[in-house]
Structures are given as C-alpha cells and as structure tokens.
Amino acid sequence: MDTLPLSVLLIARNEEALIGRAIRSCPFAREVVVIDACSTDATRTVAEAAGARVIERKWTNFSEQRNFSLSQAKEDWVLVLDADEAATPALAQWLRDFFSAQKQNAAPYGYKIKRIEYFLGKRIYGSCWNPSFQDRFFRRDKAKYIGEIHEYPEVEGGLVCAPETAAIEHNPNVTVESFLEKMNRYTTLEAFDRYQAGQRTSLPHLGVAFFANWWKNFFYYKGYRDGAHGFVICLMEATSRTVRHLKLWQIQRMTEAGRADLLPDPRRAIELGAQQNRKLEATRQ
C-alpha cells in the first residue's frame, strides 16, 4: 500500500505503555516522528520498534515541544497524535480521499478531527467529553503552537471540521485512578497559570464550584446519556474544577503570607510525565 505524503507527529515522555498503539495505527503515513523528552522508561525502544523516527529533546513546555516537532517533519501536512490516541480506519480512508482529491494544495489549511472518548472501556457520548474535536491535521508551514498548557495551533485561515466519522480514538482504559492522577498534575499548573494571569478565587467560588460544574456537565452537556459512567465523569470533572480553585486559593494565601517558596513547582508536575497513569491505562500491544 502506498503511503500518503503525511508526517504523523507525537511528543512523549515515559509513554512506553501506549505509544506503540498510536504509531501502529498510522501505517498510511510516510513517516511517524516522536519527540521524546528524555524518557526514563522504554519509550524510545518501543517507538522505534513500531517504526517511528525518534528525536530526543529536553522538555521545555508543550508548545515548544510541538513547534519543534513541526520543524522536524519532512512532509508539508501533519497529523498530530497524543501517545494515548490512535487513528481509526475511517480517518485513514478520509486522509486517502483528501490527498487523492488534491485538497492539500488549497485552503483550508487545517482541520479539526473528532476524538472518540472512553471511560472504563465504555464509549462516552455526553458530558464535556463529547463532542470532542481536536486541532490535529494541518499544513505545518501555516501553523504555530501557542499556550504552555492546553496548547493549540494557530493555523492561517482557521480550521474546519473533518467528517465526524474520520475520528481519532482516545485510550479506552481511562480509570478513576488515572483521571485523578492526571488531574492532580494539571490542576497545579492551571492554578499557577491563572494566578499569574491575575485571576483570583474566593470562598463563595469554592462553595459553588463543584455543584455548578456538575450540574452543567450532567444536564447541559447531557452526561446523563451515559448512565452511571456519565454520572461518575461529571463528579470527577466537578472535583477537578474544585481542586483547581482550592490550589489557586492556596497560592493566594501562601503568597500573601510570604511563603510562596514552599509551594510546589508547577513545571515539575508536567516534566515528570504520565508514567503512573499510563501503567493504570496500559493495554496489550
């Protein structure tokens, strides 16, 4: 089978449990490039065995890792995946049709790809997890990533949505433990980012954050469609929002008391990677 003029790009650190699945889902691509942030596990070995070209780069932040990956791609069009994702056969077919129709030579220069979400092996249709569209397919010379967390590419002319059937699959084995472990790391960084941006919280905010977020996810975003799984997801998302407020409140109080030096290093939480929750989520590869 002929490969497509496409580079698949991943950034990773300590992702040995899942990165093989991501790489093997893309046999249609001319190359798969992994930017490895000095992993201490077997990420590089697993990625190379699956057929990827691996480049080591010390972690700085999400956008800089992503922009570096763009600079290393050999093809003009790139598909960006996370280590815990996989391209579906329907996405592969849509990409073949895209290049067969010579759409790569004209605007739009970027597409949002739907991501199929799971929790404990069950596909999720509601709450804030669905619909989930990600900025993942674009011309690299028309894009630049911005934002240290929840980074996204600014693409010339904006992005349009690909057909919903042309999807990426998220890891099907997300568990309560892996969600909470990731939540703890990301809420630390998010709280510091909001504090530096001038945002503050208060006791009234703390009092309503959980219930307001749960209500929005369960009713407005229709978390009830997923039964018990949806109810638990809404609880976890409300917990995450509340923890972020708690950490922001902690930063405020400790900074005012002159004890900011005792606060955790927010960058360290991300630099450590996702080794623990990947073990929880690991599937046979």
C-alpha positions in Angstrom: 0.0 0.0 0.0 1.4 3.4 -1.0 1.9 5.8 1.9 0.5 9.3 2.0 2.6 12.5 1.9 1.9 13.0 5.6 4.0 13.2 8.8 2.4 11.9 12.0 3.8 13.8 15.0 3.9 12.9 18.6 5.5 14.3 21.7 6.2 12.0 24.6 7.8 11.3 27.9 7.6 8.0 29.7 4.9 6.6 27.4 6.1 3.1 26.8 2.7 1.6 27.8 0.7 3.2 24.9 2.9 4.8 22.3 3.2 1.6 20.3 -0.6 1.6 19.7 -0.5 5.2 18.4 2.3 4.5 16.0 1.0 1.3 14.6 -2.4 2.9 13.9 -0.7 5.0 11.2 0.7 2.7 8.5 -0.7 5.1 5.9 1.7 7.8 6.8 5.0 8.4 5.0 6.7 8.9 8.4 6.0 9.0 12.1 8.1 11.3 14.2 8.3 11.1 18.0 9.9 13.9 20.1 10.9 12.2 23.2 11.5 14.4 26.3 14.3 12.3 27.7 12.2 9.4 28.9 13.5 7.2 31.6 11.4 4.2 30.5 11.4 2.2 27.2 9.5 4.8 25.2 12.3 5.2 22.6 12.7 1.5 22.2 9.0 0.8 21.8 8.6 3.8 19.4 11.5 2.7 17.2 10.3 -0.9 17.2 6.9 0.3 16.0 8.5 2.2 13.1 8.9 5.8 14.3 11.8 8.1 13.9 12.7 9.3 17.5 14.3 12.6 18.3 15.3 13.4 21.9 14.7 16.9 23.2 14.7 18.1 26.8 11.3 19.1 28.0 10.5 22.9 28.0 6.8 23.3 27.5 4.0 21.9 25.4 4.0 24.5 22.7 7.8 24.4 22.3 7.8 20.6 22.0 5.0 20.8 19.4 6.7 23.5 17.4 10.0 21.6 17.4 8.1 18.5 16.1 6.8 20.7 13.2 10.3 21.7 12.3 11.4 18.0 12.2 8.6 16.8 9.8 9.6 16.1 6.3 6.1 16.4 4.8 4.1 19.6 4.4 0.9 18.1 6.0 1.0 16.7 9.5 -1.4 14.7 11.7 -0.8 15.3 15.4 -1.5 12.5 17.9 -1.0 12.1 21.6 0.6 8.9 22.8 -2.7 7.6 24.2 -4.6 8.0 20.9 -4.9 6.0 17.7 -6.1 6.8 14.2 -9.2 4.9 13.1 -9.5 3.1 9.7 -12.2 5.7 8.8 -9.7 8.5 9.4 -7.1 6.7 7.3 -9.7 6.5 4.4 -10.6 10.1 4.7 -7.0 11.1 4.5 -6.5 9.0 1.4 -9.5 10.7 -0.2 -8.1 14.1 0.9 -4.8 13.6 -0.9 -6.4 11.8 -3.9 -8.6 14.9 -4.5 -5.5 17.2 -4.3 -7.1 19.2 -1.5 -3.7 19.7 0.0 -2.9 22.5 -2.4 -5.6 24.9 -1.4 -7.3 26.4 1.7 -8.4 25.4 4.3 -5.0 24.6 5.7 -6.2 22.9 8.8 -8.9 20.5 10.1 -10.4 19.6 13.5 -10.6 15.9 14.0 -13.2 14.3 16.2 -11.9 12.2 19.1 -13.9 9.3 20.5 -13.7 9.2 24.3 -13.9 6.3 26.6 -14.2 5.6 30.4 -13.6 2.2 31.8 -13.9 0.7 28.3 -17.2 2.3 27.6 -17.6 4.9 24.8 -18.8 8.2 26.1 -21.5 10.3 24.3 -22.2 13.1 26.8 -20.8 15.4 29.5 -18.0 17.7 28.4 -16.1 14.8 26.9 -18.3 14.7 23.8 -18.3 16.1 21.2 -14.5 16.4 21.4 -12.9 18.0 18.3 -9.1 18.4 18.3 -6.9 20.6 16.1 -4.8 17.8 14.6 -4.5 17.9 10.8 -2.9 20.9 9.1 -0.1 22.3 6.9 2.9 22.8 9.1 4.1 25.9 7.3 0.8 27.5 8.1 0.7 26.8 11.8 2.4 27.7 15.1 1.5 26.4 18.5 0.8 28.7 21.4 0.0 28.2 25.1 2.0 26.3 27.7 -0.9 24.0 28.7 -3.8 23.0 26.6 -1.6 24.2 23.7 -3.2 24.7 20.3 -2.0 25.6 16.8 -2.8 28.9 15.2 -3.5 28.0 11.6 -3.6 30.5 8.8 -7.2 31.0 7.8 -8.5 28.9 10.8 -9.6 25.3 10.9 -12.7 23.5 9.7 -14.2 20.2 11.0 -13.5 17.0 9.2 -16.4 14.5 8.9 -17.2 13.1 12.3 -16.6 9.5 11.1 -13.0 10.4 10.4 -12.0 10.1 14.0 -9.2 9.5 16.5 -9.8 7.1 19.3 -8.7 8.1 22.8 -7.3 5.4 25.2 -10.2 3.1 26.0 -8.9 2.3 29.5 -9.1 5.6 31.4 -9.8 4.8 35.0 -10.8 6.8 38.1 -7.2 6.5 39.4 -5.6 7.6 36.1 -8.0 10.5 35.8 -7.3 11.7 39.4 -3.6 11.3 39.0 -3.6 13.4 35.8 -6.0 15.9 37.4 -3.6 16.4 40.3 -0.7 17.3 38.0 -2.7 19.5 35.6 -4.7 21.5 38.2 -1.4 22.5 39.8 -0.2 24.0 36.6 -3.6 25.5 35.7 -3.8 27.2 39.1 -0.4 28.8 38.8 -1.2 29.9 35.2 -4.4 31.6 36.4 -2.7 33.2 39.3 0.0 34.7 37.1 -2.7 35.9 34.7 -4.3 37.9 37.5 -7.2 35.5 38.3 -8.2 35.0 42.0 -10.8 32.9 43.8 -12.8 33.3 46.9 -14.8 31.3 49.5 -18.1 31.8 47.5 -16.4 30.4 44.4 -15.2 27.5 46.4 -18.7 26.9 47.7 -20.4 26.7 44.3 -17.7 25.4 42.0 -18.4 21.7 42.5 -22.2 21.9 42.2 -22.2 24.4 39.3 -19.8 22.3 37.3 -21.6 19.0 38.0 -24.9 20.5 37.0 -23.5 21.9 33.7 -21.9 18.6 32.7 -24.7 16.3 33.8 -27.7 18.3 32.4 -26.4 21.0 29.9 -23.8 18.7 28.3 -26.0 15.6 28.7 -23.8 13.5 30.9 -27.0 11.5 31.8 -26.8 9.9 28.4 -24.0 7.7 29.6 -25.8 6.4 32.7 -23.6 5.5 35.7 -20.4 6.2 33.7 -21.7 9.7 32.8 -22.7 10.4 36.4 -19.2 9.5 37.6 -17.5 11.5 34.9 -19.5 14.6 36.0 -18.4 14.0 39.6 -14.8 13.8 38.5 -14.9 16.9 36.3 -16.6 18.8 39.2 -13.9 17.6 41.5 -11.2 18.7 39.1 -12.7 22.2 38.9 -13.0 22.4 42.6 -9.4 21.3 43.2 -8.2 23.9 40.8 -10.0 26.6 42.8 -8.5 25.1 46.0 -5.0 25.3 44.7 -5.5 28.8 43.4 -6.8 29.8 46.9 -3.7 28.1 48.4 -1.4 30.1 46.1 -3.1 33.3 47.1 -2.9 32.6 50.8 0.7 31.4 50.9 1.9 34.2 48.6 0.3 36.8 50.9 1.9 35.2 53.9 5.4 35.3 52.2 5.6 31.6 51.9 5.4 31.1 48.2 8.8 29.3 48.3 7.0 26.4 49.9 4.6 25.9 47.0 5.2 23.0 44.6 7.0 23.6 41.3 4.2 23.5 38.7 6.5 22.7 35.8 7.9 19.7 37.6 4.4 18.2 37.7 4.4 18.1 33.9 8.0 17.3 33.4 7.5 14.0 35.3 5.2 12.8 32.5 2.4 10.4 32.7 4.2 7.3 33.8 1.9 6.4 36.7 -1.4 6.8 34.9 -0.1 5.1 31.8 0.6 2.0 33.8 -3.0 2.1 35.0 -4.3 2.6 31.5 -2.0 0.2 29.7 -3.4 -2.2 27.2 -1.8 -5.2 25.5 0.2 -4.0 22.5 
